[in-house]
Amino acid sequence: MVPSVVDESLVQPFKYWDKTIQKGIFYNQELYIQLRSFAKDERLKAYEAAFEQSQQGVITCISVSPSHYTIWLRLRSLNQNLKLNLQPAEMSAR
């Protein structure tokens, strides 16, 4: 799936605790966690990083601001990926 690209003004940022303070966004009725930010002149690197995650089955979103690009990973797709990755191990343990 191709990453969504949205203006940063359209997302609702929040912070949460996971061993340290982390950044997240609420966009299109979904929660996303931050993977990485890139400077404005690193647009290609940002798109490559997002596409790589998409190839692994993680739904991604790229927020764009005047100064940077940020890659976000949809939390629900991370949970689904984890379940898929655990399934074969669980089956072989039985």
N, C-alpha and C positions, 0 to 999 in steps of 0.2 A: 504494500500500500504506500502511496506517495505521501510524504509528510504534509500536513496542513501548514500554510504560511499565513500568519495573522499579525496585524499591527499590535504592538505592545499595549496600546490604549484599550484594546478590546478584551484583555484578560484581567482577571481579578487575582492579584498576588496574595499569598499568605505565607506564614512561616510555621514550621512544626519542629518537634524535637525527635531526633534519631541519633543518639550519642552526642550530637552537636546540633545547633540550630541549622535547619535546612530550608530551602526555598521551594515553594510550590505555587501552582496557579489553578484557578477554577476557570474553565473555558468550555463552552458548548455543553454544559451540564455534566462535565467530567473533571476529575482531579488529575493533575499532572505533577510530576516531580522533576526538578532541574537536573539535567545531565551535565551541561557545560555551556559556557558563554564564549562567544568569539567576537573579536573587534570587527568593526564595519568593513575593513579591508580584507577580512578573512571569510567572505561570503561563501566561496566554494568549499572551504573546509567545513563550514557549518552544515551546508547541504549534504556533503559526503558523510559526515558523522550521523546526521538524521537518517539518511538513506540506509546506512549500514545497520542501524537499529531496526529500521522497517524490514529489512531483509531477514532479520532474526525473529520477525513476528511481533515486534513491539510497535504499537501505534505512537507516532511522534507528532510533535507540533513545533514549529519554529516561530518564535515571536521576534518581530523586527522593531527596532527603535532607531532613532537617528545616530546612535553611537555603537550599537552592537546587535548581534543575533544571539538568541538563547534557544537551546534545544531542550524540549520538555518531553518526558515519557509518560504516557497515560498509565495511571496506576492500575487500572483494571486489566490492561493487556499484560502488565508485568505479572500480576497474579495468575492469569491464565497460562502464560508462558511457564511459570514456575510449576504449576500443576502438570503441564504436559511434560516437562523435564523430569519430574519426580515419578510419573506413572511407570515408566519402564523399570526403574530401580525398585519400586514397590512390588511390581509383578515378579521380578527375579528373586526377591527376598522371600516370597511365599513358597 
